[in-house]
Amino acid sequence: MPFPREKSPAIVMMGSSNPGKELFVLDLEIQTVPEQITNTGGNLIDFSTSPDGKRIVFSAHNKHGGADLWIIKSDGKKAAIAQACGASRCTAPAWSPDQKTIAYTYEDAADKTPYITLFDLSHQESSPLHEASNPEPGSDPTWSPDGKWIAYWNIAQENIQVIRPDSQQRFFLDSASGDAGSWAADSNSLYYADLLIRPPIFQSVILRAAVESPDIPIELDLTADGEEVSIAQPVCHPKEAVIAATLQGNIRVAGRQLVEIDLDSGQRKTISSDLSKIPSDMAWSHDGNLMVYQLNPGDNRAAKTEVKIWDRSSGTSTTVAEGFQHPAWLR
């Protein structure tokens, strides 16, 4: 059996089901074919797994033209609506580390402006992340590992906003990445990408913003002297000062490598070197020994997406599914 571990690792991902998408689970030790666990009629939009891997929250189109939030057990049982949203759209859910709150993007049916909203699981009710007197549009929230901060993409200002829900303390980070970055394991820093103009090229670089001094983000020196590469999509390791990131060595070539970078030494390990593909959706396993990622077809539109597992100890990648998207770890 592949990938032997003390506890069998498993992933969940989106897959096609006429006429739309559903969720599928794959136990990496005992299954070779992903098993469908949702039956939304193809109305699935996106999802997030709980930290303990026992539940999944997902958003799905409803009959009113909006999207509701549902919660289902990871074995596909006990699916139930958590937040009915009518003609409004509730999407991009994210579990808090203590599993008490789900942050999500709420887009009102009337003005179409998205805002981050918090769903309290114990009281079964939602409330805005921001105080009513000082709202900020945003989408795609992500929690710091200690649960004290939420980072999200600020729609209005086209940058990253980071906020403490309890005190409303906040700061902004200039970025052209379109996403909210990745939190360090200790929650003290946020790593994110930005596009810099360095004639004659545009170059994507990784920056680190410390929550104690966010006004002075530090550009990481991750390239060799004279090396003109773009590094983007950082994903922090859950225990070590290491990130996974995409690396584009030639801006004229759409394909990218996927690499692991030691933040102390700058040393790289190659995860994927196939420049005919574009990596995305990287996620470390909870113990940091494995990484799941998605390879998207480049110019070959007939090719299928691939979901792959990289074993850090052996340095090898294995394709575990084809035609599926957005893999995430259950355990």
C-alpha atoms as one frame of an Amber mdcrd trajectory, in Angstrom:
protein
   0.000   0.000   0.000   1.305   3.530  -0.768   2.302   6.063   1.872   2.244
   3.863   5.015   1.730   5.958   8.165   0.605   5.293  11.743  -2.724   6.845
  10.790  -4.010   6.433   7.281  -3.775   9.779   5.408  -6.799  10.921   3.421
  -7.657  13.837   1.164 -10.876  15.448  -0.025 -11.243  17.170  -3.389 -13.738
  18.426  -5.936 -14.644  16.285  -8.914 -17.049  16.331 -11.840 -20.542  14.936
 -11.473 -23.010  15.780 -14.208 -23.834  18.566 -14.456 -21.464  20.168 -11.950
 -19.110  19.419  -9.023 -19.255  17.238  -5.890 -16.859  16.319  -3.085 -14.833
  13.111  -3.191 -12.673  11.492  -0.490  -9.618   9.324  -1.077  -7.975   7.270
   1.667  -4.402   7.017   0.418  -3.769   3.602   1.941  -6.903   1.635   1.137
  -8.484   3.352  -1.883  -7.421   3.904  -5.473 -10.695   5.409  -6.659 -12.079
   8.560  -4.944 -15.467   8.090  -3.260 -18.214  10.710  -3.712 -19.565  11.982
  -0.381 -21.885  14.868  -1.365 -25.065  14.915  -3.421 -25.726  18.571  -4.157
 -26.982  17.991  -7.686 -23.740  19.417  -9.011 -24.222  22.668  -7.094 -20.993
  22.526  -5.064 -18.896  25.731  -5.117 -16.070  25.334  -2.588 -15.249  23.815
   0.810 -13.005  23.696   3.879 -12.077  20.832   6.214 -12.227  21.099   9.999
  -8.842  20.986  11.778  -9.600  17.547  13.218 -10.694  16.237   9.800 -14.053
  15.016  11.067 -16.251  17.563   9.286 -16.351  19.538   6.065 -18.093  22.838
   5.456 -19.033  23.561   1.868 -20.988  26.126  -0.102 -23.571  25.171  -2.707
 -25.900  27.007  -5.078 -29.513  27.141  -3.905 -32.866  27.553  -5.667 -32.943
  31.302  -4.908 -29.886  32.088  -7.008 -27.677  32.387  -3.931 -25.413  29.965
  -2.096 -25.803  28.325   1.329 -23.268  26.871   3.735 -23.552  23.168   4.593
 -21.713  20.947   7.058 -21.170  17.247   6.461 -19.193  14.544   8.256 -16.080
  13.442   6.408 -17.668  10.042   5.735 -20.521  11.739   3.873 -23.109  11.357
   6.618 -25.369  13.952   8.295 -25.255  16.703   5.673 -27.189  19.741   6.938
 -27.492  23.431   6.138 -25.473  25.518   8.592 -26.324  28.936   7.157 -29.178
  29.510   4.712 -28.366  32.594   2.649 -31.376  32.993   0.366 -30.531  35.053
  -2.711 -27.223  36.139  -1.171 -24.008  34.158  -1.631 -22.125  32.556   1.255
 -18.846  31.090  -0.029 -15.142  30.516   0.718 -15.612  29.091   4.251 -12.646
  28.624   6.609 -12.697  26.842   9.983 -11.075  28.534  12.969  -8.331  26.452
  14.644 -10.519  25.880  17.726 -13.360  24.714  15.431 -15.836  27.091  17.060
 -16.190  29.578  14.205 -16.352  29.525  10.422 -15.253  32.648   8.568 -16.750
  33.045   5.115 -17.436  35.524   2.306 -20.957  36.985   2.377 -22.104  38.689
  -0.818 -25.393  40.504  -0.367 -27.977  39.888  -3.077 -28.734  43.606  -3.349
 -25.386  45.399  -3.614 -23.182  42.421  -4.600 -20.409  43.628  -2.280 -18.597
  40.786  -0.464 -17.773  41.046   3.254 -16.131  38.624   5.673 -18.668  37.149
   8.080 -18.274  34.861  11.104 -20.564  31.918  11.794 -20.679  30.874  15.464
 -21.165  27.107  15.508 -22.390  26.930  19.106 -25.055  29.637  18.665 -25.752
  28.857  14.999 -25.686  32.501  13.978 -23.608  34.821  11.797 -22.186  38.275
  12.457 -19.965  40.653  10.443 -16.215  40.464  11.035 -15.961  44.257  11.063
 -17.796  46.691  13.279 -20.727  48.258  11.430 -19.081  51.688  11.554 -15.944
  50.554   9.770 -16.661  47.801   7.228 -14.152  46.688   4.610 -15.102  44.579
   1.569 -13.185  41.323   1.326 -13.092  37.673   0.356 -11.298  34.369   0.961
 -10.489  34.544   4.701  -7.693  32.518   6.293  -7.032  32.090  10.036  -3.681
  32.307  11.764  -2.795  28.972  13.458  -3.421  30.473  16.925  -6.852  31.726
  15.837  -6.161  35.352  16.787  -5.929  36.859  13.288  -7.781  36.621   9.991
  -6.136  37.589   6.715  -8.210  38.148   3.597  -8.103  39.755   0.173  -9.461
  43.314   0.340 -11.623  43.787  -2.734 -11.894  47.577  -2.559  -8.210  48.381
  -2.078  -6.834  45.322  -3.911  -4.491  44.360  -1.107  -4.288  42.039   1.882
  -5.989  43.057   5.112  -5.184  41.384   8.423  -7.485  41.855  11.413  -7.985
  40.628  14.973 -11.699  39.863  15.367 -11.658  40.523  19.131 -10.000  43.962
  19.139 -10.518  45.047  15.509  -6.786  45.789  15.316  -5.848  45.685  11.642
  -3.181  46.372   9.052  -2.857  46.330   5.273  -0.214  44.774   3.022   0.375
  45.935  -0.543   0.148  42.967  -2.865  -0.867  42.197  -6.424  -1.218  38.476
  -5.737  -4.999  38.342  -5.353  -4.815  36.043  -2.308  -4.298  36.385   1.443
  -0.893  34.708   1.769   0.120  31.988   4.230   0.638  32.087   7.993   3.834
  30.921   9.675   3.390  28.060  12.129   3.935  30.386  15.121   1.320  32.899
  13.842   3.829  35.738  14.217   4.292  36.341  10.494   2.363  36.260   7.233
   4.183  35.281   4.051   2.792  36.608   0.782   3.733  37.390  -2.806   3.884
  40.725  -4.591   4.712  41.729  -8.136   7.599  44.183  -8.444   8.693  46.144
 -11.501  12.417  45.667 -12.000  13.214  46.833 -15.527  13.287  45.131 -17.899
  11.191  42.501 -16.084   8.241  42.107 -13.765   9.214  39.846 -10.887   7.128
  38.147  -8.216   8.823  37.999  -4.822   7.956  36.655  -1.370   7.655  39.034
   1.572   7.250  38.464   5.289   5.145  40.759   7.462   5.552  40.390  11.229
   2.341  41.129  13.122   4.346  43.247  15.602   5.786  45.461  12.828   3.593
  45.037   9.734   4.510  48.450   8.318   7.975  47.137   7.466   7.527  43.940
   5.427  10.772  42.195   4.558  11.501  40.915   1.074  13.043  37.473   1.353
  16.320  36.856  -0.445  15.466  33.511  -2.032  17.309  33.797  -5.355  20.943
  33.371  -6.327  23.013  36.323  -7.548  21.894  37.360 -11.005  18.983  34.922
 -11.016  15.858  36.438 -12.535  13.025  34.218 -11.374   9.562  34.841 -10.006
   8.551  33.086  -6.792   4.882  33.063  -5.770   2.108  31.224  -3.873   3.999
  30.588  -0.615   2.578  27.862   1.650   4.152  27.656   5.101   5.185  24.346
   6.622   3.144  23.538   9.764   6.222  23.042  11.978   9.414  24.303  10.332
  10.795  27.494   8.756  10.082  26.148   5.303   7.727  27.141   2.511   6.522
  25.533  -0.673   6.212  27.955  -3.590   5.977  28.129  -7.358   9.040  29.234
  -9.308   8.926  30.698 -12.807  12.344  30.900 -14.425  11.213  32.391 -17.716
   8.285  34.807 -17.939   7.760  33.710 -21.553   7.010  30.155 -20.379   3.688
  29.725 -18.545   4.811  26.577 -16.739   6.280  26.724 -13.257   8.325  24.550
 -10.999   7.110  23.683  -7.514   9.834  23.893  -4.894  10.429  23.656  -1.162
  12.540  26.495   0.214  14.364  26.536   3.545  13.848  30.064   4.866  17.050
  30.013   6.926  19.474  28.730   4.298  17.587  29.525   1.085  18.197  25.973
  -0.139  15.624  24.536  -2.529  14.245  21.068  -3.122  12.375  20.411  -6.348
   8.875  19.001  -5.911   7.744  19.286  -9.537   9.827  20.356 -12.542   7.270
  19.770 -15.316   7.149  23.118 -17.133   4.220  21.962 -19.259   2.070  22.180
 -16.100   1.160  24.900 -13.575   1.116  23.878  -9.877  -1.573  25.123  -7.499
  -3.550  24.197  -4.366  -0.521  23.120  -2.354  -1.223  21.909   1.187   1.008
  20.287   3.807  -0.235  17.313   5.800  -0.735  18.007   9.500   2.632  16.440
  10.387   4.389  18.179   7.505   5.703  14.937   6.003   3.542  15.017   2.888
   2.304  17.670   0.498  -0.723  17.405  -1.753  -0.840  19.622  -4.805  -2.573
  20.033  -8.127  -0.921  20.166 -11.559  -2.949  22.110 -14.110  -2.546  21.645
 -17.860  -0.613  24.406 -19.572  -1.225  24.809 -23.290  -2.595  21.267 -23.650
  -6.285  21.835 -23.024  -7.088  18.172 -23.585  -4.965  17.142 -20.608  -6.563
  16.504 -17.216  -5.616  18.067 -13.918  -3.518  15.809 -11.708  -3.627  15.527
  -7.929  -0.246  14.469  -6.613   1.296  13.618  -3.245   4.910  14.557  -2.532
   6.670  12.495   0.140   9.180  14.791   1.789  11.433  12.033   3.114  11.864
  10.267  -0.216  11.534  13.355  -2.399   9.147  11.566  -4.767   5.723  12.564
  -6.107   2.914  10.153  -6.965  -0.249  10.879  -8.924  -3.261   9.770  -6.863
  -6.115  11.158  -8.985  -6.779  12.745 -12.361  -9.552  15.161 -13.297 -10.060
  16.366  -9.700  -9.392  19.809  -8.245  -8.649  21.682  -5.017  -7.320  18.841
  -2.839  -7.170  19.284   0.944  -6.146  17.054   3.843  -8.638  15.328   6.103
  -5.964  13.620   8.207
